[in-house]
Amino acid sequence: MELRRASSTTFDGLPVHGGTEVVPLLRAGLLRTDTLVDIRGVVPRDIAPGRIGAGATLAQLECDPGIPEVLREACRLAASPQLRNMGSLAGNLLQSTRCWYWRLGWPCRLHRVANGYGDECFARDGEHREHAIFANDYCASAHPSDVAAALLALDARLRTTARELPVAELYRLPTEADRRTTTLEPGEVILEVTFDECDQSVYLKAMERKRWAFPLVGVAAARRGAKTRVALAGVAPVPWLLSGELDSATPLPRNAYKVDVARALVKRARATIGA
């Protein structure tokens, strides 16, 4: 496998920055490439009011007093100190699902097989305690990024090598016609995140361990004046913007507890920011 440095923002290999996601997937055979492109020299990592370079590490963000509390806390709870020092903001947004069927290479609907993709979501009838409670009819995987939920609550925007878009439009639910979970095109790289200041914000997280575990349910809330946005992590195949309450959830038999957890955390988050 070739490793080379990028000299521009046009790439013809697999981009790698911190490597905390890409390297394990390569080792497991879930990603394959002939060329790794080191993009650390071309992706900004500076932090300014309302703007963050996509190469900024989670450790940088959790320590910066100018970053909204919801994003600082999401970064702090996202991983161990070692991973936070390596992992970039953009890399965290682009994490693959932690669904164990996908990670173990089962021929599910998100996996390529000989003639296309698999045709079954094994989690729906299998072990799904940590899986999705929203939009889980086609794929029950749960998006693992705390940071994505925080940016969704902040109504953040992204600038890539090709375009600008709201963070919500980075993600898409997989369908029979298109199994992708993001809208990035091959070679397109996130360069920058921008957001408006908020009055109050908070991130709360339920996880299996006290520290550094993926979210069973993460709740990000940000208030600007009388308007509050609440976004959830770990409850759908994509970061989930909550509209109304949780009555529209469609839990599977063994993860209905997530609805109660989410309801309690949303209530606590709203009270914390005075919403």
C-alpha positions as CSV (number, residue, x, y, z in Angstrom):
1,M,0.0,0.0,0.0
2,E,1.3,3.4,-1.0
3,L,1.3,6.4,1.4
4,R,1.8,9.8,-0.1
5,R,1.3,13.4,0.9
6,A,-1.4,15.5,-0.7
7,S,-0.2,18.7,-2.4
8,S,-3.6,20.0,-3.3
9,T,-7.3,19.5,-2.5
10,T,-7.9,17.1,-5.3
11,F,-7.3,13.4,-4.2
12,D,-7.3,10.2,-6.1
13,G,-6.7,7.9,-3.2
14,L,-8.2,7.3,0.3
15,P,-7.7,10.4,2.4
16,V,-6.4,9.8,5.9
17,H,-5.9,12.4,8.7
18,G,-5.7,11.2,12.3
19,G,-6.2,7.6,11.2
20,T,-8.2,6.6,14.3
21,E,-11.1,5.4,12.0
22,V,-9.4,4.5,8.8
23,V,-6.6,2.4,10.1
24,P,-8.8,0.0,12.1
25,L,-11.1,-0.4,9.1
26,L,-8.2,-1.2,6.8
27,R,-6.8,-3.7,9.3
28,A,-10.3,-5.4,9.4
29,G,-10.6,-5.5,5.6
30,L,-13.7,-3.2,5.7
31,L,-11.8,-0.6,3.7
32,R,-9.6,-1.3,0.8
33,T,-7.3,1.0,-1.2
34,D,-4.0,1.0,-3.1
35,T,-3.1,4.5,-2.0
36,L,-3.5,6.4,1.3
37,V,-3.3,10.2,0.9
38,D,-1.9,12.1,3.9
39,I,-4.1,15.2,4.1
40,R,-2.8,16.7,7.3
41,G,-0.9,19.4,5.4
42,V,-3.9,20.7,3.4
43,V,-6.9,20.5,5.8
44,P,-7.1,23.5,8.1
45,R,-6.9,23.0,11.9
46,D,-7.2,26.5,13.2
47,I,-10.0,27.7,15.5
48,A,-11.7,31.1,15.3
49,P,-15.0,32.4,16.6
50,G,-17.8,30.6,14.8
51,R,-15.3,28.7,12.6
52,I,-13.3,25.5,13.0
53,G,-10.8,23.9,10.6
54,A,-11.9,20.4,9.9
55,G,-8.4,19.1,10.9
56,A,-8.7,20.4,14.5
57,T,-8.5,17.6,16.9
58,L,-11.1,16.8,19.5
59,A,-8.5,17.6,22.2
60,Q,-8.1,21.1,20.8
61,L,-11.8,21.7,20.8
62,E,-12.6,20.4,24.3
63,C,-10.0,22.8,25.7
64,D,-11.0,26.0,23.8
65,P,-13.2,28.3,25.8
66,G,-14.6,29.9,22.7
67,I,-16.2,26.6,21.6
68,P,-19.9,26.2,22.6
69,E,-20.3,23.9,25.6
70,V,-22.4,21.4,23.6
71,L,-19.4,20.7,21.3
72,R,-16.8,20.9,24.0
73,E,-18.6,18.3,26.1
74,A,-19.3,16.1,23.0
75,C,-15.6,16.1,22.2
76,R,-14.6,15.4,25.8
77,L,-16.9,12.4,26.1
78,A,-16.2,11.0,22.6
79,A,-13.0,8.9,23.2
80,S,-10.0,8.3,25.4
81,P,-7.3,11.1,25.7
82,Q,-5.1,9.3,23.2
83,L,-7.8,9.2,20.5
84,R,-8.9,12.7,21.2
85,N,-5.3,13.9,20.6
86,M,-5.3,12.1,17.2
87,G,-8.8,12.2,15.9
88,S,-9.9,15.1,13.8
89,L,-13.3,16.9,13.8
90,A,-14.1,15.8,10.2
91,G,-13.0,12.3,10.9
92,N,-15.3,12.0,13.8
93,L,-18.2,13.2,11.6
94,L,-17.5,10.4,9.1
95,Q,-17.3,7.5,11.5
96,S,-18.7,4.2,10.2
97,T,-21.5,2.4,12.1
98,R,-20.5,0.4,15.2
99,C,-23.1,-2.2,14.3
100,W,-21.3,-5.5,15.1
101,Y,-22.9,-7.3,12.1
102,W,-21.3,-4.7,9.8
103,R,-18.0,-4.7,11.7
104,L,-17.8,-8.5,11.5
105,G,-18.4,-8.5,7.8
106,W,-21.9,-10.0,7.7
107,P,-23.4,-9.5,4.2
108,C,-25.9,-6.8,5.4
109,R,-27.5,-4.1,3.4
110,L,-24.5,-1.8,3.9
111,H,-21.9,-4.3,2.7
112,R,-20.9,-4.9,-0.8
113,V,-21.0,-8.6,-1.9
114,A,-20.3,-10.3,-5.2
115,N,-23.3,-9.0,-7.1
116,G,-23.9,-5.7,-5.3
117,Y,-25.0,-5.4,-1.7
118,G,-26.4,-7.7,0.9
119,D,-30.2,-7.9,1.2
120,E,-30.8,-8.3,4.9
121,C,-30.5,-6.2,8.1
122,F,-29.4,-8.9,10.5
123,A,-29.8,-6.6,13.6
124,R,-33.5,-6.3,13.2
125,D,-34.1,-10.0,14.0
126,G,-30.8,-10.5,15.8
127,E,-29.0,-8.7,18.7
128,H,-30.0,-5.0,18.5
129,R,-29.8,-3.7,22.1
130,E,-27.5,-0.8,20.9
131,H,-29.2,-0.1,17.6
132,A,-31.5,2.5,16.2
133,I,-35.0,3.5,17.5
134,F,-35.7,5.9,14.6
135,A,-35.6,5.3,10.8
136,N,-34.7,1.7,11.4
137,D,-37.0,0.0,8.9
138,Y,-34.3,-0.5,6.2
139,C,-31.1,-0.4,8.3
140,A,-31.1,-0.5,12.1
141,S,-27.5,0.7,12.6
142,A,-26.9,3.6,15.0
143,H,-24.7,6.5,14.1
144,P,-21.9,6.8,16.8
145,S,-20.7,10.4,16.6
146,D,-21.3,12.6,19.6
147,V,-19.8,15.5,17.7
148,A,-22.2,15.2,14.8
149,A,-25.2,15.5,17.1
150,A,-23.6,18.6,18.7
151,L,-23.0,20.3,15.4
152,L,-26.5,19.4,14.2
153,A,-27.9,21.1,17.4
154,L,-25.8,24.1,16.5
155,D,-27.2,24.1,13.0
156,A,-23.6,24.1,11.7
157,R,-22.5,24.4,8.1
158,L,-19.7,22.6,6.3
159,R,-17.3,23.7,3.6
160,T,-15.8,20.9,1.5
161,T,-13.4,20.8,-1.5
162,A,-16.5,21.0,-3.7
163,R,-19.4,22.9,-1.9
164,E,-21.0,24.3,1.2
165,L,-23.8,22.6,2.9
166,P,-25.6,22.3,6.3
167,V,-24.2,19.5,8.5
168,A,-27.7,17.8,8.2
169,E,-27.2,17.4,4.5
170,L,-23.9,15.6,5.0
171,Y,-25.9,12.5,6.0
172,R,-28.5,10.4,4.3
173,L,-30.5,7.3,5.2
174,P,-29.5,4.3,3.2
175,T,-32.1,3.0,0.7
176,E,-32.4,0.1,-1.7
177,A,-31.4,2.4,-4.6
178,D,-28.4,4.0,-2.7
179,R,-26.8,2.4,0.3
180,R,-24.6,5.4,1.2
181,T,-25.0,7.1,4.6
182,T,-23.3,10.3,3.6
183,T,-23.5,12.6,0.6
184,L,-19.8,13.1,0.1
185,E,-18.6,12.2,-3.4
186,P,-15.3,10.3,-4.0
187,G,-12.4,12.5,-3.3
188,E,-14.5,15.2,-1.6
189,V,-13.0,16.3,1.7
190,I,-14.4,18.4,4.6
191,L,-12.3,21.5,5.1
192,E,-14.2,23.7,7.6
193,V,-17.1,23.9,10.0
194,T,-19.0,27.2,10.7
195,F,-21.8,28.0,13.2
196,D,-23.5,30.9,14.8
197,E,-23.1,31.6,18.5
198,C,-25.8,30.3,20.8
199,D,-27.1,31.5,24.2
200,Q,-26.9,28.2,26.0
201,S,-26.0,24.6,25.1
202,V,-25.4,21.2,26.6
203,Y,-24.5,17.6,25.7
204,L,-25.6,14.7,27.8
205,K,-24.7,11.1,27.1
206,A,-25.8,7.6,28.3
207,M,-23.1,4.9,27.7
208,E,-22.2,1.5,28.9
209,R,-19.1,2.7,30.7
210,K,-18.6,5.9,32.7
211,R,-16.0,7.2,30.2
212,W,-15.1,6.8,26.6
213,A,-17.8,4.6,25.2
214,F,-20.0,5.1,22.2
215,P,-23.4,6.6,23.0
216,L,-26.4,4.4,23.7
217,V,-28.2,7.8,23.6
218,G,-26.5,11.2,23.3
219,V,-28.6,14.4,23.5
220,A,-27.3,17.7,22.2
221,A,-29.3,20.9,22.8
222,A,-28.6,24.5,21.8
223,R,-30.8,27.5,22.5
224,R,-30.8,30.8,20.6
225,G,-33.4,33.2,22.1
226,A,-36.7,31.3,22.2
227,K,-35.6,28.7,19.6
228,T,-34.0,25.4,20.7
229,R,-32.6,22.6,18.6
230,V,-32.2,19.1,20.0
231,A,-30.2,16.4,18.2
232,L,-29.6,12.8,19.2
233,A,-26.7,10.5,18.7
234,G,-26.9,6.7,18.8
235,V,-30.5,6.4,17.9
236,A,-30.7,6.3,14.1
237,P,-28.5,5.4,11.1
238,V,-27.7,9.2,10.9
239,P,-27.4,11.9,13.6
240,W,-31.1,12.7,14.4
241,L,-32.7,16.1,14.7
242,L,-35.6,15.8,17.1
243,S,-38.8,17.4,16.0
244,G,-41.4,17.4,18.7
245,E,-41.1,14.6,21.3
246,L,-40.1,11.0,21.0
247,D,-43.5,9.6,20.2
248,S,-42.5,8.8,16.6
249,A,-39.7,6.4,17.8
250,T,-40.0,2.9,16.4
251,P,-37.8,0.8,18.8
252,L,-37.0,-2.8,18.3
253,P,-38.0,-5.4,20.9
254,R,-34.7,-5.2,22.9
255,N,-33.9,-1.5,22.6
256,A,-37.1,0.1,23.7
257,Y,-35.3,1.2,26.8
258,K,-33.5,3.8,24.6
259,V,-36.8,5.8,24.3
260,D,-37.1,6.2,28.0
261,V,-33.4,7.1,28.3
262,A,-33.7,9.7,25.5
263,R,-36.9,11.2,27.0
264,A,-35.1,11.7,30.4
265,L,-32.0,13.2,28.8
266,V,-34.0,15.5,26.6
267,K,-36.0,16.8,29.6
268,R,-32.8,17.3,31.6
269,A,-31.0,19.0,28.6
270,R,-33.9,21.4,28.1
271,A,-34.0,22.3,31.8
272,T,-30.3,22.9,31.8
273,I,-30.4,25.5,29.0
274,G,-33.7,27.1,30.1
275,A,-35.7,25.9,27.1
